[in-house]
């Protein structure tokens, strides 16, 4: 009974309709603050040239099942990395997407540029196979204070040459599912690198950070994502969050763990705007086409 009452209370708070005056205030804030655009157009077969923002993609493979759209992301990316045991996943699972082709041919075509991590998960035959193809191997077994995802993001930020980093987006597959502590570690990484665009992906959903220092416009790709979505405060409670474009818009709404968080919301418009006084996690479902 208590759970049902909590759900009803959350829905009631969501149902607040922003007043015209509050919408005008949001617009003024969006003019005053820098505007950050977001789009999941990397899930489309072809990225529209006019789509904002125009991004350079790096693909990072972690040690969980590869999403069904991994080959598509691979084609969009200019840099391809595996974090330690993610190389096992690439080696074992990428050929399954191309059953009419020989496994060896697929593995050679989808060769990572870099494998980096503490090397406690990658199988020897996988390491030797990719090394023989020219993949750069970066052994960080001496570093046990950071996750393999953290190590790879640092490599992209500091060491990747020939990559346009002015508008870079890192797509991370295998980031969700499996052990919960691994998922929390991955969320911690996108918070630690809040100044970088990092998207965590699984077969079912994606997650990325909305830094509080920006106003945000999220351009919904309705053919491949939605309608279920959520906004979750991370790091600190939010005293005021406001949105447009959702079924249950927030109107200067306070959110915190132990109180209200905006889960099981619904996208209603092709553009969602978000303004908050704390960092938020944006998540949206990915359609099974």
Buried (B, 14 or more C-beta within 10 A) or exposed (E): EEEEEEEEEBEEBBEBEBEEEBBEBBBEEBEEBEEBBBBBBBBBEEBEEEBEEEBBBBBBBBBBBBBEBBBBBBEBBBBBBBBBBBBBBBBBBBBEBBEEEEBEEBBEEBEBBBBBBBBEBBEEEBBEBBEEEEBBBBEBEEBEEBBBBBBBBBBBBEEBEEBEEEEBBBBBBBBBBBEEEBBEBBBBBBBEBBEBBBBBBBBEBBBBBBBBEBBBBBBBBEEBBBBBBBBBBBBEEBBBBBBBBBBBBBBBBBBEEEBBBBEBBEBBEEEBBBBBBBBBBBBBBBEEE
